[in-house]
Amino acid sequence: MEIDKTNRMNALFECYATLLTQKQMNYIELYYADDFSLGEIAEEFSVSRQAVYDNIKRTEKILEDYERKLHIFSDYIVRGEILEQLKEYSQEKYPLDETLLNLISDIQEIEE
């Protein structure tokens, strides 16, 4: 399993988990977050390995579709990059403005 895909699926899951069914949440979390194999998940839920595979593939598509429509994850990444640029700029141009620096730090904490 690709690490980039795993990281992306975990991030999308974090954003959109509440929009999934309980079964979808369980399978995706076990597969991506807990690194269970398809066989282990199948055994856990007394279903076939193929049923788990199909459910995970369908859920991946659902998560990608939510992101394509809602942009929550990509907007989060862009906001983080802009905040980092703002922090660097304010430290360079306004190093003595503690209020500005504190406000930026507060926003970054909310974003995390």
Phi and psi restraints in degrees (value plus and minus 20) as a CYANA .aco file:
   2 GLU   PHI     -89.2   -49.2
   2 GLU   PSI     117.4   157.4
   3 ILE   PHI     -87.1   -47.1
   3 ILE   PSI     -56.7   -16.7
   4 ASP   PHI     -84.1   -44.1
   4 ASP   PSI     -62.5   -22.5
   5 LYS   PHI     -86.5   -46.5
   5 LYS   PSI     -60.5   -20.5
   6 THR   PHI     -81.3   -41.3
   6 THR   PSI     -66.5   -26.5
   7 ASN   PHI     -82.4   -42.4
   7 ASN   PSI     -61.8   -21.8
   8 ARG   PHI     -84.5   -44.5
   8 ARG   PSI     -66.3   -26.3
   9 MET   PHI     -83.0   -43.0
   9 MET   PSI     -59.7   -19.7
  10 ASN   PHI     -82.9   -42.9
  10 ASN   PSI     -60.9   -20.9
  11 ALA   PHI     -87.4   -47.4
  11 ALA   PSI     -64.3   -24.3
  12 LEU   PHI     -84.6   -44.6
  12 LEU   PSI     -59.0   -19.0
  13 PHE   PHI     -80.7   -40.7
  13 PHE   PSI     -62.2   -22.2
  14 GLU   PHI     -81.8   -41.8
  14 GLU   PSI     -56.9   -16.9
  15 CYS   PHI     -95.6   -55.6
  15 CYS   PSI     -59.3   -19.3
  16 TYR   PHI    -138.7   -98.7
  16 TYR   PSI     -10.2    29.8
  17 ALA   PHI     -73.9   -33.9
  17 ALA   PSI     -59.4   -19.4
  18 THR   PHI     -88.9   -48.9
  18 THR   PSI     -32.1     7.9
  19 LEU   PHI    -110.1   -70.1
  19 LEU   PSI     -24.8    15.2
  20 LEU   PHI    -115.3   -75.3
  20 LEU   PSI     141.7   181.7
  21 THR   PHI     -93.7   -53.7
  21 THR   PSI     145.3   185.3
  22 GLN   PHI     -80.9   -40.9
  22 GLN   PSI     -61.9   -21.9
  23 LYS   PHI     -83.3   -43.3
  23 LYS   PSI     -64.7   -24.7
  24 GLN   PHI     -80.5   -40.5
  24 GLN   PSI     -63.6   -23.6
  25 MET   PHI     -81.3   -41.3
  25 MET   PSI     -66.0   -26.0
  26 ASN   PHI     -80.1   -40.1
  26 ASN   PSI     -69.9   -29.9
  27 TYR   PHI     -83.5   -43.5
  27 TYR   PSI     -66.9   -26.9
  28 ILE   PHI     -85.1   -45.1
  28 ILE   PSI     -62.9   -22.9
  29 GLU   PHI     -84.6   -44.6
  29 GLU   PSI     -64.2   -24.2
  30 LEU   PHI     -85.0   -45.0
  30 LEU   PSI     -62.0   -22.0
  31 TYR   PHI     -91.2   -51.2
  31 TYR   PSI     -69.4   -29.4
  32 TYR   PHI    -111.1   -71.1
  32 TYR   PSI     -65.9   -25.9
  33 ALA   PHI    -100.8   -60.8
  33 ALA   PSI     -60.1   -20.1
  34 ASP   PHI    -119.8   -79.8
  34 ASP   PSI     -23.1    16.9
  35 ASP   PHI      40.4    80.4
  35 ASP   PSI      16.8    56.8
  36 PHE   PHI     -96.2   -56.2
  36 PHE   PSI     129.9   169.9
  37 SER   PHI    -101.3   -61.3
  37 SER   PSI     145.6   185.6
  38 LEU   PHI     -79.2   -39.2
  38 LEU   PSI     -60.5   -20.5
  39 GLY   PHI     -83.3   -43.3
  39 GLY   PSI     -60.4   -20.4
  40 GLU   PHI     -85.6   -45.6
  40 GLU   PSI     -60.2   -20.2
  41 ILE   PHI     -87.3   -47.3
  41 ILE   PSI     -62.9   -22.9
  42 ALA   PHI     -78.9   -38.9
  42 ALA   PSI     -63.6   -23.6
  43 GLU   PHI     -84.8   -44.8
  43 GLU   PSI     -62.6   -22.6
  44 GLU   PHI     -79.0   -39.0
  44 GLU   PSI     -57.3   -17.3
  45 PHE   PHI    -127.9   -87.9
  45 PHE   PSI     -13.1    26.9
  46 SER   PHI      34.8    74.8
  46 SER   PSI      27.7    67.7
  47 VAL   PHI    -150.7  -110.7
  47 VAL   PSI     154.3   194.3
  48 SER   PHI     -98.2   -58.2
  48 SER   PSI     136.7   176.7
  49 ARG   PHI     -80.4   -40.4
  49 ARG   PSI     -58.4   -18.4
  50 GLN   PHI     -83.3   -43.3
  50 GLN   PSI     -58.6   -18.6
  51 ALA   PHI     -83.5   -43.5
  51 ALA   PSI     -60.8   -20.8
  52 VAL   PHI     -84.6   -44.6
  52 VAL   PSI     -67.3   -27.3
  53 TYR   PHI     -77.2   -37.2
  53 TYR   PSI     -69.8   -29.8
  54 ASP   PHI     -79.8   -39.8
  54 ASP   PSI     -63.4   -23.4
  55 ASN   PHI     -83.7   -43.7
  55 ASN   PSI     -63.3   -23.3
  56 ILE   PHI     -84.3   -44.3
  56 ILE   PSI     -65.3   -25.3
  57 LYS   PHI     -81.9   -41.9
  57 LYS   PSI     -62.6   -22.6
  58 ARG   PHI     -83.3   -43.3
  58 ARG   PSI     -61.9   -21.9
  59 THR   PHI     -88.3   -48.3
  59 THR   PSI     -57.6   -17.6
  60 GLU   PHI     -77.6   -37.6
  60 GLU   PSI     -65.3   -25.3
  61 LYS   PHI     -83.6   -43.6
  61 LYS   PSI     -59.8   -19.8
  62 ILE   PHI     -82.3   -42.3
  62 ILE   PSI     -66.4   -26.4
  63 LEU   PHI     -81.5   -41.5
  63 LEU   PSI     -63.9   -23.9
  64 GLU   PHI     -84.1   -44.1
  64 GLU   PSI     -57.3   -17.3
  65 ASP   PHI     -86.6   -46.6
  65 ASP   PSI     -62.3   -22.3
  66 TYR   PHI     -78.8   -38.8
  66 TYR   PSI     -64.4   -24.4
  67 GLU   PHI     -85.3   -45.3
  67 GLU   PSI     -60.9   -20.9
  68 ARG   PHI     -80.3   -40.3
  68 ARG   PSI     -55.4   -15.4
  69 LYS   PHI    -108.1   -68.1
  69 LYS   PSI     -57.3   -17.3
  70 LEU   PHI    -124.0   -84.0
  70 LEU   PSI     -45.1    -5.1
  71 HIS   PHI      39.4    79.4
  71 HIS   PSI       6.0    46.0
  72 ILE   PHI     -84.1   -44.1
  72 ILE   PSI     -67.1   -27.1
  73 PHE   PHI     -88.5   -48.5
  73 PHE   PSI     -68.3   -28.3
  74 SER   PHI     -84.5   -44.5
  74 SER   PSI     -57.0   -17.0
  75 ASP   PHI     -85.2   -45.2
  75 ASP   PSI     -57.3   -17.3
  76 TYR   PHI     -81.0   -41.0
  76 TYR   PSI     -64.0   -24.0
  77 ILE   PHI     -83.7   -43.7
  77 ILE   PSI     -65.9   -25.9
  78 VAL   PHI     -84.2   -44.2
  78 VAL   PSI     -63.7   -23.7
  79 ARG   PHI     -79.7   -39.7
  79 ARG   PSI     -61.2   -21.2
  80 GLY   PHI     -82.2   -42.2
  80 GLY   PSI     -62.2   -22.2
  81 GLU   PHI     -84.9   -44.9
  81 GLU   PSI     -62.8   -22.8
  82 ILE   PHI     -85.6   -45.6
  82 ILE   PSI     -61.6   -21.6
  83 LEU   PHI     -81.9   -41.9
  83 LEU   PSI     -59.7   -19.7
  84 GLU   PHI     -84.9   -44.9
  84 GLU   PSI     -61.5   -21.5
  85 GLN   PHI     -83.4   -43.4
  85 GLN   PSI     -62.4   -22.4
  86 LEU   PHI     -82.2   -42.2
  86 LEU   PSI     -62.0   -22.0
  87 LYS   PHI     -82.7   -42.7
  87 LYS   PSI     -67.0   -27.0
  88 GLU   PHI     -82.5   -42.5
  88 GLU   PSI     -63.5   -23.5
  89 TYR   PHI     -82.9   -42.9
  89 TYR   PSI     -66.3   -26.3
  90 SER   PHI     -87.7   -47.7
  90 SER   PSI     -54.3   -14.3
  91 GLN   PHI     -87.0   -47.0
  91 GLN   PSI     -54.4   -14.4
  92 GLU   PHI     -97.0   -57.0
  92 GLU   PSI     -66.8   -26.8
  93 LYS   PHI    -110.8   -70.8
  93 LYS   PSI     -48.3    -8.3
  94 TYR   PHI    -152.8  -112.8
  94 TYR   PSI      35.6    75.6
  95 PRO   PHI     -84.8   -44.8
  95 PRO   PSI     -40.8    -0.8
  96 LEU   PHI    -114.2   -74.2
  96 LEU   PSI     -25.9    14.1
  97 ASP   PHI    -106.2   -66.2
  97 ASP   PSI      67.2   107.2
  98 GLU   PHI     -85.5   -45.5
  98 GLU   PSI     -53.7   -13.7
  99 THR   PHI     -82.5   -42.5
  99 THR   PSI     -66.4   -26.4
 100 LEU   PHI     -81.1   -41.1
 100 LEU   PSI     -67.4   -27.4
 101 LEU   PHI     -83.7   -43.7
 101 LEU   PSI     -58.3   -18.3
 102 ASN   PHI     -86.9   -46.9
 102 ASN   PSI     -59.7   -19.7
 103 LEU   PHI     -83.6   -43.6
 103 LEU   PSI     -61.7   -21.7
 104 ILE   PHI     -84.3   -44.3
 104 ILE   PSI     -62.3   -22.3
 105 SER   PHI     -82.2   -42.2
 105 SER   PSI     -59.8   -19.8
 106 ASP   PHI     -81.6   -41.6
 106 ASP   PSI     -63.6   -23.6
 107 ILE   PHI     -83.8   -43.8
 107 ILE   PSI     -62.0   -22.0
 108 GLN   PHI     -82.6   -42.6
 108 GLN   PSI     -57.5   -17.5
 109 GLU   PHI     -85.4   -45.4
 109 GLU   PSI     -58.2   -18.2
 110 ILE   PHI     -84.7   -44.7
 110 ILE   PSI     -61.0   -21.0
 111 GLU   PHI     -85.3   -45.3
 111 GLU   PSI     -49.0    -9.0
